[in-house]
Amino acid sequence: MGPLSVLRALRLVSAVPSMRQVVNSLFSALSGIVSILLLLMLVLYTSSIAAVQMFGAIAPDEFGHLGSSSPTMFKVMTQGWPEVADRIIAVRPLGWLFFVGYIVLTGFIVLNLLIAVIVNAAERQMVEAQAAKEERTDKAVLTELTALRAQLTRLEDELRTRRCRPGR
């Protein structure tokens, strides 16, 4: 199996309309997703700087400088904070406030923003698809009405010509 088998699997996206709609939604939400990721990177950067200032002397391996603080803060954001925070809380009992605030900010707010952007894009795709379907239906109805109007006019003309003929 080579790289072309991957392309065959990707054809499934174009073959199944619901999958195509999901992929289109993700692509249309890409700019919002990038904006949220940039916001997340800004929060990670500023939190890493704050952690160096607050906890650098307590845990120099994790928070001694920005280069070690950033991966530690990423670990706090993704894997949980107890093992990192235990050493900090032993020296600074209110240190947990920083970690809880950081986790709430990154985990809940940014995640909810990300979900909101994707759901909004999916909803926009569905509305556009529904509008296109309604437009096609309207065009079909108008075409049918035009054909019926033409047929009715022809029948009326035929009826008038029959009434106007003498001898009937």
Kinemage of the C-alpha trace (Angstrom):
@kinemage 1
@onewidth
@group {chain A} dominant
@subgroup {mainchain}
@vectorlist {calphas} color= white
{ca met a 1} P 0.000 0.000 0.000
{ca gly a 2} L 1.455 3.276 -1.086
{ca pro a 3} L 0.634 6.923 -0.735
{ca leu a 4} L -2.082 6.616 -3.362
{ca ser a 5} L -4.186 4.493 -1.030
{ca val a 6} L -4.422 7.499 1.275
{ca leu a 7} L -5.826 9.521 -1.610
{ca arg a 8} L -8.404 6.808 -2.220
{ca ala a 9} L -9.501 7.105 1.393
{ca leu a 10} L -9.802 10.866 0.994
{ca arg a 11} L -12.213 10.328 -1.905
{ca leu a 12} L -14.647 9.160 0.739
{ca val a 13} L -14.934 12.773 1.890
{ca ser a 14} L -16.243 13.863 -1.500
{ca ala a 15} L -18.486 10.813 -1.855
{ca val a 16} L -20.398 11.245 1.412
{ca pro a 17} L -22.295 14.573 1.511
{ca ser a 18} L -22.382 14.854 5.305
{ca met a 19} L -18.603 14.339 5.520
{ca arg a 20} L -18.104 16.917 2.791
{ca gln a 21} L -20.201 19.372 4.797
{ca val a 22} L -18.137 18.775 7.950
{ca val a 23} L -14.849 19.231 6.073
{ca asn a 24} L -16.173 22.389 4.378
{ca ser a 25} L -17.206 23.716 7.789
{ca leu a 26} L -13.739 23.085 9.193
{ca phe a 27} L -12.099 24.814 6.240
{ca ser a 28} L -14.413 27.816 6.514
{ca ala a 29} L -13.672 28.015 10.260
{ca leu a 30} L -9.927 27.877 9.682
{ca ser a 31} L -9.328 31.622 10.089
{ca gly a 32} L -11.226 31.639 13.389
{ca ile a 33} L -9.347 28.567 14.572
{ca val a 34} L -6.016 30.215 13.746
{ca ser a 35} L -7.086 33.339 15.664
{ca ile a 36} L -8.000 31.259 18.707
{ca leu a 37} L -4.693 29.363 18.521
{ca leu a 38} L -2.846 32.694 18.404
{ca leu a 39} L -4.835 33.821 21.444
{ca leu a 40} L -3.909 30.580 23.185
{ca met a 41} L -0.235 31.112 22.352
{ca leu a 42} L -0.454 34.644 23.782
{ca val a 43} L -2.004 33.313 26.992
{ca leu a 44} L 0.672 30.597 27.165
{ca tyr a 45} L 3.452 33.137 26.646
{ca thr a 46} L 2.203 35.649 29.215
{ca ser a 47} L 1.476 32.893 31.741
{ca ser a 48} L 4.967 31.487 31.228
{ca ile a 49} L 6.491 34.893 31.923
{ca ala a 50} L 4.328 35.294 35.051
{ca ala a 51} L 5.279 31.782 36.212
{ca val a 52} L 8.995 32.583 35.822
{ca gln a 53} L 8.542 35.690 37.956
{ca met a 54} L 6.428 33.991 40.629
{ca phe a 55} L 7.840 30.466 40.797
{ca gly a 56} L 11.314 30.618 39.223
{ca ala a 57} L 13.115 30.561 42.586
{ca ile a 58} L 10.932 27.755 43.953
{ca ala a 59} L 11.141 25.345 40.974
{ca pro a 60} L 14.021 26.423 38.734
{ca asp a 61} L 13.827 23.238 36.644
{ca glu a 62} L 10.266 23.993 35.569
{ca phe a 63} L 10.102 27.782 35.863
{ca gly a 64} L 13.716 28.987 35.914
{ca his a 65} L 13.529 30.760 32.538
{ca leu a 66} L 11.083 31.238 29.679
{ca gly a 67} L 12.525 28.263 27.764
{ca ser a 68} L 11.668 25.862 30.588
{ca ser a 69} L 8.507 27.624 31.740
{ca ser a 70} L 6.713 27.453 28.379
{ca pro a 71} L 6.793 23.636 28.055
{ca thr a 72} L 5.836 23.335 31.725
{ca met a 73} L 2.856 25.632 31.224
{ca phe a 74} L 1.881 23.650 28.135
{ca lys a 75} L 2.054 20.497 30.260
{ca val a 76} L -0.121 22.157 32.893
{ca met a 77} L -2.618 23.093 30.181
{ca thr a 78} L -2.792 19.647 28.559
{ca gln a 79} L -1.963 16.978 31.128
{ca gly a 80} L -3.040 18.476 34.390
{ca trp a 81} L -1.322 20.420 37.046
{ca pro a 82} L -1.023 18.392 40.285
{ca glu a 83} L 2.550 17.112 39.864
{ca val a 84} L 3.826 20.574 38.877
{ca ala a 85} L 1.737 22.476 41.385
{ca asp a 86} L 2.486 20.246 44.403
{ca arg a 87} L 6.034 21.612 44.779
{ca ile a 88} L 4.824 25.185 44.342
{ca ile a 89} L 1.908 24.887 46.783
{ca ala a 90} L 4.212 23.395 49.433
{ca val a 91} L 6.152 26.677 49.475
{ca arg a 92} L 3.422 29.113 48.376
{ca pro a 93} L 0.008 27.871 49.563
{ca leu a 94} L -1.909 30.293 47.337
{ca gly a 95} L 0.006 29.195 44.235
{ca trp a 96} L -2.914 27.007 43.255
{ca leu a 97} L -4.868 30.158 42.365
{ca phe a 98} L -2.467 30.828 39.494
{ca phe a 99} L -2.774 27.286 38.149
{ca val a 100} L -6.551 27.114 38.493
{ca gly a 101} L -6.921 30.501 36.805
{ca tyr a 102} L -4.625 29.420 33.989
{ca ile a 103} L -6.440 26.109 33.489
{ca val a 104} L -9.837 27.811 33.500
{ca leu a 105} L -8.636 30.405 31.004
{ca thr a 106} L -7.000 27.941 28.622
{ca gly a 107} L -9.187 24.910 29.123
{ca phe a 108} L -12.662 26.275 29.311
{ca ile a 109} L -12.677 29.660 27.659
{ca val a 110} L -10.402 28.874 24.730
{ca leu a 111} L -11.982 25.457 24.189
{ca asn a 112} L -15.449 27.001 24.215
{ca leu a 113} L -14.303 29.664 21.754
{ca leu a 114} L -12.940 26.957 19.487
{ca ile a 115} L -16.174 24.977 19.640
{ca ala a 116} L -18.200 28.144 19.033
{ca val a 117} L -16.196 29.000 15.910
{ca ile a 118} L -16.578 25.492 14.479
{ca val a 119} L -20.299 25.290 15.301
{ca asn a 120} L -20.847 28.743 13.801
{ca ala a 121} L -19.102 27.708 10.597
{ca ala a 122} L -21.121 24.477 10.429
{ca glu a 123} L -24.343 26.393 10.965
{ca arg a 124} L -23.380 28.869 8.249
{ca gln a 125} L -22.724 25.954 5.881
{ca met a 126} L -26.118 24.450 6.678
{ca val a 127} L -27.915 27.777 6.171
{ca glu a 128} L -26.160 28.301 2.838
{ca ala a 129} L -27.018 24.767 1.730
{ca gln a 130} L -30.653 25.252 2.748
{ca ala a 131} L -30.810 28.604 0.922
{ca ala a 132} L -29.343 27.021 -2.217
{ca lys a 133} L -31.871 24.181 -2.009
{ca glu a 134} L -34.750 26.643 -1.585
{ca glu a 135} L -33.469 28.685 -4.524
{ca arg a 136} L -33.388 25.577 -6.723
{ca thr a 137} L -36.918 24.714 -5.607
{ca asp a 138} L -38.121 28.266 -6.295
{ca lys a 139} L -36.581 28.192 -9.773
{ca ala a 140} L -38.240 24.834 -10.509
{ca val a 141} L -41.618 26.132 -9.339
{ca leu a 142} L -41.237 29.325 -11.384
{ca thr a 143} L -40.299 27.314 -14.461
{ca glu a 144} L -43.331 25.098 -13.978
{ca leu a 145} L -45.594 28.121 -13.460
{ca thr a 146} L -44.237 29.755 -16.604
{ca ala a 147} L -44.928 26.568 -18.571
{ca leu a 148} L -48.451 26.362 -17.107
{ca arg a 149} L -49.078 30.033 -17.914
{ca ala a 150} L -47.981 29.463 -21.513
{ca gln a 151} L -50.206 26.398 -21.783
{ca leu a 152} L -53.163 28.280 -20.268
{ca thr a 153} L -52.665 31.165 -22.713
{ca arg a 154} L -52.553 28.710 -25.602
{ca leu a 155} L -55.764 27.014 -24.418
{ca glu a 156} L -57.505 30.379 -23.985
{ca asp a 157} L -56.480 31.404 -27.492
{ca glu a 158} L -57.719 28.079 -28.854
{ca leu a 159} L -61.018 28.501 -27.004
{ca arg a 160} L -61.477 32.030 -28.395
{ca thr a 161} L -60.792 30.867 -31.923
{ca arg a 162} L -63.399 28.088 -31.583
{ca arg a 163} L -66.033 30.498 -30.275
{ca cys a 164} L -65.376 33.028 -32.987
{ca arg a 165} L -65.705 30.535 -35.865
{ca pro a 166} L -69.065 30.678 -37.540
{ca gly a 167} L -70.917 27.500 -38.186
{ca arg a 168} L -70.532 25.856 -34.880
